[in-house]
Amino acid sequence: MTQATVDQPSSQAVNLKPAWRELTAHAKHMGKRHLRDLFAEDEQRFARFSRQACGLTLDLSKQRWSEETLGLLLALAEEAGVATAVQGLLDGEAVNRSEQRPALHTALRLPSEASLIVEGKELVPSVHATLERMDDMVTRFHSGQWRGATGKPISDVVNLGVGGSDLGPLMTTRALSDFRPEGVRRISVHFASTMDGSQLADYLVQLDPETTLFVVSSKSFTTIDTLSNARTALEWLVSRLKRRSAQLDEHNDARAEESLILRQHFIGVSSQPDKMNKWGIAPAHQLEFWEWVGGRYSLWGAIGLPVALVVGMENFRAMLAGAHAMDCHFNEMPLKDNLPVLLALAGIWNVNFLDIRAHSILPYDGRLEYFAAYLEQLEMESNGKSVTHDGESVGYSTCPVLWGQLGPNAQHAFYQLLHQGTQPVVCDFIAPRVRYDDVADSGTRRHLMAQHRLTLANCFAQSRALMLGDAALGGMTQDGSGQQAAEAGSGQELPLQHKQYAGNQPSSTILLDRLTPFSLGTLIALYEHKVFVQATIWNINPFDQWGVELGKVMAGETQRMLEKHQSLDSTDASTRGLIEAVWAGEAERNA
């Protein structure tokens, strides 16, 4: 097909359309309803508002809505042209309208027998050529055949990247840490993203330069955070490996030594091969990254090399298969049974009609400890926009503030605010149904499975308490035999008001059958598509990120001022004072 821009159903602002106006009127009544009453009125509420697909169960029954609400939201989705937009996304139309290009992360997980032609070019063969190249690299690492400049096999790989080149691989390697392949050389993978060098410095103290390789991941290969770390890593390797072996001695040439180190200790992942060549990365050790894949959507291709080094290509491909299964579900299922669409509509209802602008991600599985951070970028960088496709300021809220951490830890951190604060928050609870049933030792298996049931009990209890408030205890008093007062250390009984729970905080629960490469792929794709549906309804572009550019430009100017002691007349009083404080500190140190 030829590349085309997705047609918009109407130029009229979404908040002026009939479905939006009907939802606004409906919310005046529905927004006053309490979840405890909605559940009391309908014993089949879970069946009505839960769906299963691709190994996931999505429970939306604890959202503050009714069947009428959902019907109106589905009408809004139809009015916004969601079904047409989904087809355009998957067909390779220019859904990234500000940059006039497609967003084809879904192409990265197409099976080899599939076909996708965009602007007359078949994309699938190049995608799978990169996967095969990754497979060859992973095999060399796992067999001990990838050797450093001194001849020792590589044992540690440090991924140098930031944003999507860091958060996706970091989250996934932790989530799938149970799936290391057996019978291969173990590769330890580390991540360094911060421009201040603190993460990298810690690794350089611990690692052996003879057996360490760096993956430089940058779509543009100009990201200052990543290249600063890469230059430091190269200097570390050169200074430590210089003259350490006869192989390096033979060159008697610093440039030749550096070339050998670059060839054996660096892999590049970028859409800019010329820049990788100029930096010195061997062409044979470069992996392709396309302009039509956004950084925060890039996990599924070469950016996922660190993941494949940990779990192996078979498990990496299983993750792609899980994501593709969700792509098919997204494309084929009617809106009313479509998991990404329903999750997106729940978000639209909360943000735009219930005025809930905070969203917490709460996984109840320690392997998902970085999932909230991953979604922070996916959602807020994608939909943190205030301008429509047409360049008009939106007249409604878009992406909520999103944050979170592991649920069991968050219970001891910010759940106080969720239960009794003044800020309404919608929560996503995420957990696997089954875990530890494959542990070999029966005694250990029994104890670990009991711990998992304890974790699930907390997950379900917290969402129930947020929903029902005081009613969750069936009218019982909240003193818990004095436990709460004792834990507070007050030494006296607190007034009853301090122990009251209003409830009516909405939440969604996502249960994975179990956490596997396949199910993780479906889970990530679920949220990717949710983001796209919301962007379609809000008429914004989820695939650009112009908001991050101004700060980069200003940082360059400020760096020149700091380093060269340039005139500060052009800056503001605050920045001037801060720079002068740094200069004074440097002068004191050098005195």
C-alpha positions as CSV (number, residue, x, y, z in Angstrom):
1,M,0.0,0.0,0.0
2,T,1.1,3.6,-0.4
3,Q,1.7,5.6,2.7
4,A,-1.2,7.8,3.7
5,T,-2.3,9.9,6.6
6,V,-5.1,8.5,8.7
7,D,-8.3,10.4,8.0
8,Q,-9.9,12.1,10.9
9,P,-13.7,11.6,11.2
10,S,-14.3,15.3,11.8
11,S,-12.4,18.5,12.4
12,Q,-14.8,19.4,15.2
13,A,-13.1,19.3,18.7
14,V,-13.9,16.0,20.4
15,N,-15.4,17.7,23.5
16,L,-17.9,19.4,21.3
17,K,-19.2,16.2,19.7
18,P,-22.5,14.6,20.6
19,A,-21.1,11.6,22.4
20,W,-18.8,13.8,24.6
21,R,-21.8,16.0,25.5
22,E,-23.9,13.0,26.4
23,L,-21.1,11.6,28.6
24,T,-20.7,15.0,30.3
25,A,-24.4,15.0,31.2
26,H,-24.3,11.4,32.3
27,A,-21.3,12.0,34.6
28,K,-23.3,14.6,36.6
29,H,-25.4,11.7,37.9
30,M,-23.0,8.8,37.6
31,G,-20.1,10.6,39.2
32,K,-22.1,10.7,42.5
33,R,-22.6,7.0,42.6
34,H,-20.5,4.9,45.1
35,L,-19.0,1.6,44.0
36,R,-20.4,-0.2,47.0
37,D,-23.9,0.6,45.7
38,L,-23.1,-0.4,42.2
39,F,-21.9,-3.8,43.4
40,A,-24.8,-4.2,45.8
41,E,-27.2,-3.7,42.9
42,D,-25.6,-6.2,40.5
43,E,-24.2,-9.5,41.6
44,Q,-23.1,-10.1,38.0
45,R,-21.0,-7.0,37.8
46,F,-17.7,-8.9,37.5
47,A,-19.1,-11.0,34.6
48,R,-20.4,-7.8,32.8
49,F,-17.1,-5.8,33.1
50,S,-14.4,-8.4,32.8
51,R,-12.9,-9.9,29.6
52,Q,-10.3,-12.5,28.8
53,A,-7.9,-12.7,25.9
54,C,-4.3,-13.8,25.1
55,G,-3.7,-15.2,28.6
56,L,-4.9,-12.1,30.4
57,T,-8.0,-11.4,32.5
58,L,-9.0,-7.7,32.6
59,D,-11.4,-6.8,35.4
60,L,-13.0,-3.4,35.0
61,S,-15.8,-4.0,37.4
62,K,-14.3,-1.7,40.0
63,Q,-14.5,1.3,37.6
64,R,-17.1,3.8,38.6
65,W,-19.3,3.2,35.6
66,S,-22.4,1.4,34.5
67,E,-23.4,-0.4,31.3
68,E,-24.9,2.9,30.1
69,T,-21.6,4.6,30.7
70,L,-19.7,2.0,28.7
71,G,-22.3,2.3,25.9
72,L,-21.7,6.0,25.7
73,L,-17.9,5.6,25.8
74,L,-18.1,3.1,23.0
75,A,-20.2,5.6,21.0
76,L,-17.4,8.1,21.7
77,A,-14.8,5.7,20.3
78,E,-16.9,5.1,17.2
79,E,-17.4,8.8,16.7
80,A,-13.6,9.3,17.0
81,G,-13.0,6.7,14.4
82,V,-11.0,4.3,16.6
83,A,-11.6,1.3,14.4
84,T,-10.4,3.1,11.3
85,A,-7.4,4.5,13.2
86,V,-6.4,1.0,14.4
87,Q,-6.4,-0.3,10.9
88,G,-4.3,2.6,9.8
89,L,-1.8,2.0,12.5
90,L,-1.4,-1.7,11.6
91,D,-1.4,-1.0,7.9
92,G,1.5,1.4,8.1
93,E,-0.3,4.7,7.4
94,A,1.3,7.9,8.6
95,V,-0.3,8.0,12.0
96,N,2.7,10.1,13.2
97,R,1.3,13.1,11.5
98,S,3.7,15.8,12.8
99,E,6.7,13.8,11.4
100,Q,4.7,12.4,8.4
101,R,5.7,8.7,9.0
102,P,4.1,5.5,10.2
103,A,4.6,4.0,13.7
104,L,5.3,0.4,13.0
105,H,6.4,-1.2,16.2
106,T,3.8,-3.8,15.5
107,A,5.8,-4.8,12.4
108,L,8.7,-5.8,14.6
109,R,6.6,-8.7,15.9
110,L,5.0,-9.9,12.7
111,P,5.8,-13.6,11.9
112,S,8.2,-14.3,9.1
113,E,5.5,-15.5,6.8
114,A,3.5,-12.2,7.1
115,S,3.6,-9.4,4.6
116,L,3.5,-5.6,5.2
117,I,4.2,-3.3,2.3
118,V,4.6,0.4,3.0
119,E,5.5,2.9,0.3
120,G,6.1,-0.1,-2.1
121,K,8.6,-1.7,0.2
122,E,8.1,-5.1,2.0
123,L,9.2,-4.6,5.6
124,V,9.0,-8.1,7.1
125,P,12.2,-9.5,5.5
126,S,14.4,-6.6,6.9
127,V,12.8,-7.1,10.4
128,H,13.6,-10.8,10.4
129,A,17.1,-10.2,9.0
130,T,17.8,-8.1,12.1
131,L,16.3,-10.8,14.3
132,E,18.6,-13.4,12.6
133,R,21.6,-11.1,13.1
134,M,20.6,-10.8,16.8
135,D,20.3,-14.6,17.0
136,D,23.8,-15.0,15.6
137,M,25.2,-12.5,18.1
138,V,23.4,-14.2,21.0
139,T,24.7,-17.6,20.0
140,R,28.3,-16.3,19.9
141,F,27.9,-14.9,23.4
142,H,26.2,-18.0,24.8
143,S,28.8,-20.3,23.3
144,G,31.8,-18.2,24.6
145,Q,32.9,-17.4,21.0
146,W,32.5,-13.6,21.4
147,R,35.9,-12.6,22.8
148,G,37.4,-9.4,23.9
149,A,40.6,-7.8,22.6
150,T,42.8,-10.0,24.8
151,G,41.1,-13.2,23.7
152,K,39.0,-13.8,26.8
153,P,35.3,-14.6,26.3
154,I,32.8,-11.8,27.1
155,S,30.9,-12.4,30.4
156,D,29.4,-9.0,31.1
157,V,27.4,-6.7,28.8
158,V,26.6,-3.1,29.8
159,N,23.7,-1.5,27.9
160,L,24.3,2.3,27.3
161,G,21.0,3.9,26.5
162,V,18.4,6.2,27.9
163,G,14.6,6.4,27.6
164,G,13.2,3.7,25.4
165,S,16.7,2.3,24.8
166,D,17.0,1.7,28.6
167,L,13.6,1.4,30.3
168,G,12.2,-1.3,28.0
169,P,15.2,-3.7,28.1
170,L,15.7,-3.0,31.8
171,M,12.1,-3.8,32.7
172,T,12.0,-6.9,30.5
173,T,15.3,-8.5,31.6
174,R,14.1,-8.2,35.2
175,A,10.6,-9.5,34.4
176,L,11.9,-12.5,32.6
177,S,14.8,-13.3,34.9
178,D,13.4,-16.8,35.6
179,F,13.7,-17.7,31.9
180,R,17.5,-17.9,31.4
181,P,18.2,-20.8,29.0
182,E,20.1,-23.8,30.3
183,G,23.3,-25.2,29.0
184,V,24.7,-21.9,27.7
185,R,27.4,-19.4,29.0
186,R,25.7,-17.0,31.4
187,I,25.9,-13.4,30.3
188,S,25.4,-10.8,33.0
189,V,23.6,-7.7,31.6
190,H,23.8,-4.3,33.3
191,F,22.2,-0.9,32.4
192,A,23.8,2.6,32.6
193,S,21.6,5.5,31.5
194,T,22.4,8.6,33.7
195,M,24.4,11.3,32.0
196,D,26.2,12.1,35.3
197,G,28.1,8.8,35.0
198,S,27.2,7.5,38.4
199,Q,25.7,4.2,37.3
200,L,28.6,3.6,34.8
201,A,31.2,4.5,37.4
202,D,29.9,1.8,39.7
203,Y,30.2,-0.9,37.0
204,L,33.7,0.2,36.0
205,V,34.9,-0.5,39.5
206,Q,33.4,-4.0,39.5
207,L,33.8,-5.3,36.0
208,D,36.8,-6.8,34.2
209,P,37.6,-4.8,31.0
210,E,38.9,-7.9,29.3
211,T,35.5,-9.6,29.5
212,T,33.1,-6.6,29.3
213,L,31.3,-5.4,26.2
214,F,29.1,-2.3,25.8
215,V,26.0,-2.0,23.7
216,V,25.5,1.6,22.5
217,S,21.8,2.1,21.9
218,S,20.6,5.4,20.4
219,K,18.2,5.8,17.5
220,S,19.8,9.0,16.4
221,F,23.3,8.2,17.7
222,T,23.5,11.8,18.9
223,T,21.9,11.3,22.4
224,I,24.4,13.2,24.7
225,D,23.6,11.0,27.7
226,T,24.4,7.8,25.9
227,L,27.5,9.1,23.9
228,S,29.0,10.6,27.1
229,N,28.8,7.2,28.8
230,A,30.1,5.5,25.6
231,R,33.2,7.8,25.5
232,T,33.9,7.1,29.2
233,A,33.6,3.4,28.6
234,L,36.0,3.5,25.6
235,E,38.6,5.5,27.6
236,W,38.2,3.0,30.5
237,L,38.8,0.0,28.1
238,V,41.7,1.6,26.3
239,S,43.5,2.7,29.5
240,R,43.0,-0.7,31.2
241,L,43.7,-3.0,28.2
242,K,46.6,-1.1,26.8
243,R,49.7,-3.3,26.6
244,R,47.9,-5.9,28.7
245,S,48.4,-8.6,26.1
246,A,50.7,-9.5,23.2
247,Q,47.8,-9.2,20.8
248,L,47.6,-5.5,21.6
249,D,51.5,-5.1,21.8
250,E,51.8,-6.2,18.2
251,H,50.1,-3.0,17.0
252,N,52.5,-0.5,18.6
253,D,49.9,2.0,17.6
254,A,47.4,3.6,19.9
255,R,44.9,4.1,17.1
256,A,45.2,0.5,16.1
257,E,44.7,-0.6,19.7
258,E,41.6,1.5,20.0
259,S,40.3,0.1,16.7
260,L,40.7,-3.4,18.0
261,I,39.0,-2.6,21.3
262,L,36.1,-0.9,19.5
263,R,35.7,-3.9,17.3
264,Q,35.7,-6.5,20.1
265,H,34.0,-4.5,22.9
266,F,31.2,-2.5,21.3
267,I,27.9,-3.2,19.6
268,G,25.9,-0.3,18.1
269,V,22.1,-0.2,17.8
270,S,20.9,2.8,15.8
271,S,19.0,4.0,12.7
272,Q,22.2,5.9,11.7
273,P,24.9,3.5,10.4
274,D,27.0,6.3,9.1
275,K,27.3,7.8,12.6
276,M,28.1,4.4,14.1
277,N,30.8,3.9,11.5
278,K,32.2,7.4,12.3
279,W,32.3,6.6,16.0
280,G,34.2,3.4,15.2
281,I,31.8,0.6,15.7
282,A,32.5,-2.3,13.2
283,P,29.7,-2.7,10.6
284,A,29.5,-6.3,11.4
285,H,28.6,-5.4,15.0
286,Q,25.8,-2.9,14.2
287,L,22.1,-3.7,14.4
288,E,19.5,-1.9,12.4
289,F,16.9,0.4,14.0
290,W,14.3,2.1,11.7
291,E,13.0,5.7,11.7
292,W,9.4,4.3,11.7
293,V,9.9,2.9,15.2
294,G,9.7,5.3,18.1
295,G,12.2,4.8,20.9
296,R,9.6,4.0,23.6
297,Y,8.1,1.4,21.3
298,S,11.4,-0.1,20.2
299,L,11.8,-3.0,22.7
300,W,10.7,-5.6,20.0
301,G,13.7,-5.2,17.7
302,A,17.4,-4.7,18.1
303,I,17.0,-2.5,21.2
304,G,15.9,-5.8,22.8
305,L,19.4,-7.4,22.4
306,P,20.1,-7.2,26.1
307,V,16.9,-9.1,26.7
308,A,17.8,-11.8,24.3
309,L,21.3,-12.1,25.9
310,V,19.5,-12.9,29.2
311,V,16.6,-15.1,28.1
312,G,17.8,-16.4,24.7
313,M,16.3,-15.9,21.3
314,E,13.6,-18.6,21.7
315,N,12.1,-16.7,24.7
316,F,12.6,-13.4,23.0
317,R,10.6,-14.6,20.0
318,A,7.9,-15.9,22.4
319,M,7.6,-12.4,23.7
320,L,7.2,-11.1,20.2
321,A,4.5,-13.8,19.6
322,G,2.6,-12.7,22.7
323,A,2.7,-9.1,21.5
324,H,1.5,-10.1,18.0
325,A,-1.4,-12.1,19.6
326,M,-2.5,-8.9,21.3
327,D,-2.1,-7.0,18.0
328,C,-4.4,-9.5,16.3
329,H,-6.9,-9.2,19.2
330,F,-6.7,-5.4,18.9
331,N,-7.4,-5.6,15.2
332,E,-10.1,-8.2,15.1
333,M,-12.2,-7.9,18.2
334,P,-15.2,-5.6,18.3
335,L,-14.7,-2.5,20.4
336,K,-17.0,-3.8,23.2
337,D,-14.8,-6.9,23.7
338,N,-11.4,-5.3,22.9
339,L,-9.1,-5.3,25.9
340,P,-7.0,-2.2,24.8
341,V,-10.1,-0.3,23.8
342,L,-11.9,-1.0,27.1
343,L,-8.8,-0.2,29.2
344,A,-8.5,3.1,27.3
345,L,-12.1,4.0,27.7
346,A,-11.9,3.5,31.4
347,G,-9.0,6.0,31.4
348,I,-11.0,8.5,29.3
349,W,-13.9,8.2,31.7
350,N,-11.8,8.8,34.7
351,V,-9.7,11.7,33.3
352,N,-12.3,13.6,31.3
353,F,-15.5,13.0,33.1
354,L,-14.7,12.0,36.7
355,D,-11.8,14.5,36.9
356,I,-9.3,11.8,38.2
357,R,-5.9,12.9,36.9
358,A,-3.6,10.6,38.8
359,H,-2.9,7.0,37.9
360,S,-0.9,4.5,39.9
361,I,0.6,1.2,38.5
362,L,0.8,-1.5,41.2
363,P,2.3,-4.8,40.1
364,Y,2.1,-7.6,42.8
365,D,5.0,-9.6,41.4
366,G,8.6,-8.6,42.3
367,R,9.7,-9.4,38.7
368,L,7.7,-6.4,37.5
369,E,9.5,-3.9,39.6
370,Y,10.4,-1.7,36.6
371,F,7.0,-2.0,34.9
372,A,5.7,1.3,36.4
373,A,8.8,3.2,35.3
374,Y,8.4,1.7,31.8
375,L,4.7,2.8,31.6
376,E,5.6,6.3,32.9
377,Q,7.5,6.9,29.6
378,L,5.1,5.0,27.4
379,E,2.1,6.9,28.6
380,M,3.3,10.4,29.6
381,E,5.8,10.9,26.7
382,S,3.2,9.6,24.2
383,N,0.1,11.3,25.5
384,G,1.4,14.2,27.6
385,K,0.3,16.6,24.8
386,S,-1.8,19.8,24.8
387,V,-2.1,20.4,21.1
388,T,-4.2,18.4,18.6
389,H,-3.2,17.0,15.3
390,D,-4.4,20.2,13.8
391,G,-2.2,22.4,16.0
392,E,-5.1,23.6,18.1
393,S,-4.9,23.8,21.9
394,V,-7.0,21.0,23.5
395,G,-9.9,22.1,25.6
396,Y,-9.8,19.0,27.9
397,S,-7.4,17.0,29.9
398,T,-5.2,14.4,28.2
399,C,-2.7,12.0,29.9
400,P,-2.9,11.8,33.7
401,V,0.2,11.9,35.9
402,L,1.2,8.2,36.1
403,W,3.5,6.6,38.7
404,G,3.8,3.5,40.8
405,Q,6.0,0.8,42.2
406,L,5.6,-2.8,43.5
407,G,2.3,-3.0,45.3
408,P,3.5,-4.8,48.4
409,N,6.2,-2.1,48.9
410,A,3.8,0.7,48.0
411,Q,1.5,-0.4,50.7
412,H,4.1,0.8,53.1
413,A,4.8,4.0,51.2
414,F,2.0,5.8,49.5
415,Y,-1.2,3.7,50.0
416,Q,-2.0,6.1,52.9
417,L,-2.7,8.7,50.3
418,L,-4.7,6.3,48.1
419,H,-7.0,5.3,51.0
420,Q,-7.4,8.6,52.9
421,G,-5.9,11.4,50.9
422,T,-7.7,14.2,49.2
423,Q,-6.4,13.3,45.7
424,P,-8.5,10.8,43.8
425,V,-6.3,8.2,42.1
426,V,-7.2,5.3,39.8
427,C,-5.0,2.2,40.2
428,D,-4.0,-0.7,38.0
429,F,-3.4,-3.9,40.0
430,I,-1.3,-6.5,38.1
431,A,-0.5,-10.0,39.1
432,P,0.0,-13.6,37.8
433,R,-2.6,-16.1,38.9
434,V,-0.1,-18.9,39.4
435,R,3.6,-18.8,40.4
436,Y,6.1,-21.2,41.9
437,D,4.2,-24.4,41.0
438,D,7.3,-25.5,39.0
439,V,9.8,-25.3,41.9
440,A,11.5,-28.7,42.2
441,D,11.8,-29.0,46.0
442,S,8.3,-29.8,47.4
443,G,8.9,-28.0,50.7
444,T,10.3,-24.9,49.1
445,R,7.5,-25.0,46.5
446,R,4.8,-25.2,49.3
447,H,6.2,-22.2,51.1
448,L,6.7,-20.1,48.0
449,M,3.2,-20.8,46.7
450,A,1.9,-19.8,50.1
451,Q,3.8,-16.5,49.8
452,H,2.3,-16.0,46.3
453,R,-1.2,-16.5,47.8
454,L,-0.4,-14.0,50.5
455,T,0.6,-11.5,47.8
456,L,-2.6,-12.1,45.8
457,A,-4.6,-11.7,49.0
458,N,-3.1,-8.3,49.6
459,C,-3.6,-7.3,45.9
460,F,-7.3,-8.3,46.0
461,A,-7.9,-6.8,49.5
462,Q,-6.3,-3.5,48.6
463,S,-8.5,-3.0,45.5
464,R,-11.5,-4.0,47.6
465,A,-10.7,-1.6,50.3
466,L,-10.2,1.2,47.8
467,M,-13.5,0.4,46.3
468,L,-15.7,-0.1,49.4
469,G,-14.0,1.8,52.1
470,D,-15.5,1.1,55.5
471,A,-18.1,-1.2,54.0
472,A,-15.3,-3.7,53.2
473,L,-15.4,-4.8,56.8
474,G,-19.2,-5.3,56.8
475,G,-19.9,-2.5,59.3
476,M,-17.2,-3.7,61.8
477,T,-15.3,-1.1,63.7
478,Q,-12.0,0.0,62.4
479,D,-10.0,-0.5,65.6
480,G,-8.7,-3.9,64.6
481,S,-8.4,-4.8,68.4
482,G,-6.4,-1.6,68.9
483,Q,-3.8,-2.7,66.3
484,Q,-3.9,0.5,64.3
485,A,-3.5,2.7,67.3
486,A,-0.6,0.6,68.6
487,E,1.2,0.6,65.3
488,A,0.8,4.4,65.2
489,G,2.7,4.5,68.5
490,S,0.1,6.9,69.9
491,G,-0.4,5.1,73.2
492,Q,-4.1,6.1,73.1
493,E,-7.2,5.4,71.2
494,L,-7.6,7.6,68.1
495,P,-10.8,9.4,67.2
496,L,-13.0,7.3,64.9
497,Q,-12.6,9.8,62.1
498,H,-8.9,9.0,61.7
499,K,-9.9,5.4,60.9
500,Q,-12.6,6.0,58.3
501,Y,-12.2,5.0,54.7
502,A,-14.4,6.7,52.1
503,G,-13.7,4.2,49.4
504,N,-15.0,4.8,45.9
505,Q,-11.5,4.9,44.4
506,P,-11.7,3.1,41.0
507,S,-9.2,0.5,39.9
508,S,-8.6,-2.1,37.2
509,T,-7.1,-5.5,37.8
510,I,-5.1,-7.4,35.2
511,L,-4.4,-11.1,36.0
512,L,-1.8,-12.9,33.9
513,D,-2.3,-16.7,33.7
514,R,1.3,-16.7,34.7
515,L,4.3,-14.4,33.9
516,T,6.0,-15.8,30.8
517,P,7.7,-14.2,27.8
518,F,4.5,-14.7,25.9
519,S,2.2,-13.1,28.5
520,L,4.7,-10.2,29.1
521,G,4.5,-9.5,25.4
522,T,0.7,-9.4,25.6
523,L,0.7,-7.2,28.6
524,I,3.1,-4.6,27.1
525,A,1.2,-4.5,23.8
526,L,-2.1,-4.1,25.8
527,Y,-0.8,-0.8,27.2
528,E,0.8,0.3,23.9
529,H,-2.6,0.0,22.2
530,K,-4.4,1.6,25.1
531,V,-2.2,4.6,24.6
532,F,-3.1,4.8,20.9
533,V,-6.8,4.5,21.5
534,Q,-6.7,7.4,24.0
535,A,-4.6,9.5,21.7
536,T,-7.1,8.8,18.9
537,I,-10.0,10.0,21.0
538,W,-8.1,13.1,22.2
539,N,-7.0,13.8,18.7
540,I,-3.3,14.0,19.7
541,N,-0.1,12.4,18.3
542,P,1.3,9.7,20.6
543,F,4.4,9.1,18.5
544,D,6.3,12.4,18.7
545,Q,7.8,14.1,21.7
546,W,8.6,17.7,20.8
547,G,8.2,18.7,24.4
548,V,11.7,17.2,25.3
549,E,13.6,19.3,22.7
550,L,13.6,22.7,24.2
551,G,15.4,21.5,27.4
552,K,18.1,19.8,25.3
553,V,18.8,23.0,23.4
554,M,19.0,25.1,26.5
555,A,21.2,22.5,28.2
556,G,23.7,22.9,25.4
557,E,23.8,26.7,25.9
558,T,24.0,26.4,29.6
559,Q,26.9,23.9,29.4
560,R,28.9,26.4,27.3
561,M,28.2,29.1,29.9
562,L,29.4,26.8,32.7
563,E,32.5,25.5,31.0
564,K,33.7,28.7,29.3
565,H,32.6,31.2,31.9
566,Q,30.6,33.0,29.3
567,S,28.6,36.1,30.0
568,L,25.4,35.4,32.0
569,D,23.6,38.6,30.8
570,S,21.2,36.6,28.6
571,T,19.9,34.3,31.3
572,D,17.6,34.8,34.2
573,A,18.4,35.7,37.8
574,S,17.8,32.2,39.1
575,T,20.0,30.4,36.5
576,R,22.7,33.2,36.9
577,G,22.8,32.6,40.7
578,L,23.0,28.8,40.3
579,I,25.9,29.0,37.7
580,E,27.8,31.5,39.9
581,A,27.4,29.2,42.9
582,V,29.0,26.4,40.8
583,W,31.8,28.7,39.7
584,A,32.4,29.7,43.3
585,G,32.6,26.0,44.3
586,E,35.1,25.2,41.6
587,A,37.2,28.2,42.6
588,E,37.3,27.1,46.2
589,R,38.4,23.6,45.2
590,N,41.2,25.0,43.0
591,A,42.4,27.5,45.6
